[in-house]
Amino acid sequence: MAYDEYGDPTGFPVLNCHGGLPCRLDVEPVAGAASELGVRIVSPDRPGVGRSDRHPAASTADWAADAEELLDALGIERCAVMGWSAGGQYALGVAARLGARVTHTAVIAGCVPLDDPGRRRELSKLDQRFIGLSTRTPWLASWMFGALGRSAARHPDRAAERSVKGVPDAERAAVLAEGDWMGRTMTEAMHDPHGQVDDYRAFAAPWGFAPEDVTGPVTLWQGDRDRLVPPGWGPLLAARLPAADLVVCAGEDHFTGLTRRPEVLATLAATAR
């Protein structure tokens, strides 16, 4: 398992569950804020993503065992957990399986379970295409992910521009201000394109647990202009979680995962104390 750490090495630990298509580097821009807040972010790659070995049959719930092994190896007894986009369900899986070891869970633009085909049809056309190719023609999906990675490596500026096409000005500016971050993140994520296929198949498969199994506190952040994750999914997911608060981000799209991250970390740090 590959992982990076950001922020205060002696601070309160927060386990990051990266989004889909990015990798462990998706949290890199908030390193300075983490240091100021006294937070130690531990950000691993999921199986097959970035530099972590593949586990083709893994479910969302299986990630909790990997996360627990990493926490044990680092000597971390208790932590908060956060996940952006596809990473949200992985953060919830860790909270469901590790129980009281998790102090608080943050989900930013996260999804409801997608094993219902009707819910999958509410996703963006891009994600529907990635899921369809990954499940029906994995060889073609692998080629496509490899091409995405090579393009991002050659033209990181174009990768950033494509990712923010049509998003609100503040989010677009925030992404572009990070320079080659988006391109580097996608390049590293596609290190093994077959692993991205595995990740998308797991994204749409049954989680292996129910939202109702997450008994600890959860805070959800959801932009009401999100074009990748339907804004209505925030209230649906919150209603299924026993102890959830929903923060509706007015006028914001999917890059709340970047712009809201300092606020997320501040919430997790405050509840830890």
C-alpha positions in Angstrom: 0.0 0.0 0.0 1.3 3.4 -1.0 0.5 6.4 1.2 1.7 10.0 1.8 1.4 12.2 4.9 0.6 15.9 5.0 0.3 18.5 7.7 1.5 18.3 11.3 3.4 15.0 11.9 2.5 15.2 15.6 -1.1 16.3 15.1 -4.4 14.6 15.3 -4.6 12.0 12.6 -7.2 12.1 9.8 -7.3 9.2 7.3 -8.1 10.5 3.8 -10.0 8.4 1.3 -9.3 9.8 -2.2 -11.8 10.4 -4.9 -12.3 8.5 -8.1 -9.7 9.2 -10.9 -7.4 11.0 -8.4 -5.2 9.2 -5.9 -3.5 9.9 -2.6 -2.4 13.2 -3.9 -5.9 14.7 -4.0 -5.4 16.1 -0.5 -2.0 17.7 -1.2 -3.3 21.3 -1.6 -4.6 21.4 2.0 -1.2 20.4 3.5 -0.6 24.0 4.8 -4.1 24.3 6.4 -3.6 20.9 8.0 -0.3 22.1 9.6 -2.0 25.3 10.9 -4.9 23.2 12.4 -2.6 20.7 14.0 -3.8 17.8 11.8 -1.8 14.9 10.5 -3.3 13.6 7.2 -2.6 10.1 6.2 -3.6 9.6 2.6 -3.2 6.1 1.1 -3.9 4.8 -2.4 -6.7 2.3 -2.7 -5.9 -1.1 -4.2 -4.8 -0.8 -7.8 -4.7 3.0 -7.7 -1.4 4.9 -7.8 1.3 2.7 -6.4 -0.9 0.3 -4.3 -1.1 -3.3 -5.4 -4.3 -4.5 -7.1 -7.1 -6.4 -5.3 -9.6 -6.9 -8.2 -12.4 -8.5 -6.1 -12.3 -6.0 -3.3 -15.5 -4.3 -2.1 -15.9 -0.9 -0.5 -16.1 -2.6 2.9 -12.9 -4.5 2.3 -11.0 -1.2 2.3 -11.6 -1.0 6.1 -9.3 -3.9 6.7 -6.6 -2.3 4.6 -7.1 1.0 6.4 -6.9 -0.7 9.8 -3.7 -2.4 8.9 -2.1 0.9 7.9 -3.3 2.6 11.1 -1.9 -0.3 13.2 1.5 0.0 11.3 1.6 3.7 12.1 0.6 3.3 15.7 -2.6 5.3 15.3 -5.2 4.3 17.9 -8.0 6.7 17.0 -8.5 9.0 14.0 -11.1 10.9 12.0 -11.9 9.9 8.4 -12.7 11.9 5.3 -13.6 11.1 1.7 -14.3 13.1 -1.4 -16.7 11.9 -4.2 -16.2 8.2 -4.7 -14.0 8.2 -1.6 -17.0 9.1 0.6 -18.3 5.5 0.6 -14.8 4.3 1.6 -14.7 6.7 4.5 -18.1 5.4 5.6 -16.9 1.9 5.3 -14.0 2.6 7.6 -16.4 4.2 10.1 -18.8 1.3 9.9 -16.2 -1.4 10.4 -13.8 0.4 12.9 -16.5 1.8 15.1 -15.3 3.8 18.1 -11.8 3.9 16.7 -13.2 6.7 14.3 -14.0 9.9 16.0 -15.8 11.6 13.2 -16.4 11.0 9.5 -16.6 13.7 6.7 -18.1 13.0 3.3 -17.6 15.6 0.6 -19.9 15.2 -2.5 -20.3 11.6 -1.7 -22.6 9.0 -3.3 -25.5 6.8 -2.2 -25.1 3.1 -2.8 -25.1 2.5 -6.6 -26.0 -1.2 -6.8 -29.5 0.1 -7.8 -29.3 0.7 -11.6 -31.8 3.5 -11.3 -29.4 5.4 -9.0 -26.5 4.8 -11.5 -28.5 6.5 -14.2 -28.6 9.6 -12.1 -24.8 9.9 -12.2 -23.0 12.1 -14.7 -22.7 10.7 -18.3 -18.9 10.4 -17.8 -19.2 8.2 -14.7 -21.9 6.1 -16.3 -19.6 5.5 -19.3 -16.6 4.6 -17.0 -18.7 2.2 -15.0 -20.2 0.6 -18.2 -16.8 0.1 -19.8 -15.2 -1.2 -16.6 -17.9 -3.8 -16.1 -18.6 -4.9 -19.7 -15.4 -4.2 -21.6 -12.6 -3.9 -19.1 -9.8 -4.1 -21.7 -11.2 -1.0 -23.4 -11.6 0.8 -20.1 -8.0 0.0 -19.2 -6.8 1.4 -22.5 -8.9 4.6 -22.0 -7.6 5.1 -18.4 -4.1 4.6 -19.7 -4.6 7.3 -22.4 -6.0 9.7 -19.8 -2.9 9.2 -17.7 -0.5 9.7 -20.6 -2.4 12.8 -21.7 -2.3 14.3 -18.1 1.5 13.6 -17.9 2.2 15.4 -21.2 -0.2 18.3 -20.7 -1.0 18.8 -17.0 -2.4 22.3 -17.7 -4.9 20.8 -20.2 -5.9 18.2 -17.6 -6.7 21.0 -15.1 -8.6 23.0 -17.7 -10.7 20.1 -18.7 -11.6 19.2 -15.2 -13.0 22.6 -14.4 -14.8 23.3 -17.6 -18.1 24.9 -16.7 -17.6 24.9 -12.9 -18.2 28.1 -10.9 -15.5 30.7 -11.1 -14.2 30.3 -7.5 -13.7 26.6 -7.9 -12.1 27.0 -11.3 -9.7 29.5 -9.9 -8.9 27.3 -6.9 -8.0 24.4 -9.2 -5.9 26.4 -11.6 -4.1 28.1 -8.8 -2.6 24.7 -7.9 -0.7 24.6 -11.1 0.1 21.0 -12.2 -1.5 19.4 -9.2 -4.5 18.0 -11.1 -2.3 16.6 -13.9 0.1 15.0 -11.5 -2.7 13.5 -9.5 -4.3 11.9 -12.5 -1.0 10.7 -13.9 -0.1 9.0 -10.7 -3.6 7.6 -10.3 -3.4 5.9 -13.7 0.0 4.2 -13.0 -1.8 0.9 -13.5 -4.8 1.4 -15.7 -6.2 -2.0 -14.8 -6.4 -0.8 -11.2 -8.7 2.0 -12.2 -11.0 -0.5 -13.8 -11.1 -2.4 -10.5 -11.8 0.8 -8.7 -14.7 1.8 -10.9 -16.2 -1.7 -10.7 -16.1 -1.5 -6.9 -17.6 2.0 -7.0 -20.8 0.7 -8.6 -20.9 -2.6 -6.7 -22.7 -3.3 -3.4 -20.8 -1.7 -0.6 -20.8 -4.7 1.8 -22.4 -2.6 4.5 -25.3 -0.3 4.9 -25.2 3.5 5.7 -27.2 2.6 8.8 -24.2 0.7 10.1 -22.3 3.9 10.6 -23.2 4.8 14.2 -20.7 7.6 14.8 -21.0 11.2 13.8 -20.9 12.1 10.1 -20.9 15.5 8.4 -21.8 15.7 4.8 -20.8 18.6 2.5 -22.8 18.8 -0.8 -22.8 21.5 -3.5 -26.2 22.3 -4.8 -24.8 22.8 -8.4 -22.8 19.5 -8.4 -22.9 18.0 -11.9 -21.1 14.8 -11.1 -23.0 13.8 -7.9 -26.7 14.7 -7.9 -27.3 17.3 -5.1 -30.3 15.4 -4.0 -28.1 12.5 -2.9 -26.8 14.5 0.1 -30.2 14.5 1.9 -30.9 10.9 0.9 -27.6 9.7 2.4 -28.0 11.9 5.5 -31.4 10.4 6.1 -29.9 6.9 6.2 -27.1 7.7 8.6 -28.0 7.5 12.3 -26.0 10.6 13.3 -25.5 12.9 10.3 -25.3 16.7 9.7 -25.7 18.0 6.1 -23.9 21.2 5.0 -25.4 22.4 1.7 -22.9 24.5 -0.2 -24.9 27.0 -2.1 -23.8 27.7 -5.7 -21.0 25.2 -5.5 -20.1 22.3 -7.8 -18.0 19.2 -7.3 -14.7 20.9 -6.3 -16.0 21.4 -2.8 -13.4 18.7 -2.3 -10.8 21.3 -2.8 -12.4 24.6 -1.7 -14.1 23.2 1.5 -11.3 21.0 2.7 -9.9 23.4 5.2 -13.4 23.7 6.7 -13.7 19.9 6.8 -10.4 19.6 8.6 -11.4 22.2 11.1 -14.6 20.3 11.8 -12.7 17.0 12.3 -10.1 18.6 14.5 -12.6 20.4 16.7 -14.7 17.2 17.3 -11.5 15.3 18.1 -10.9 17.6 21.0 
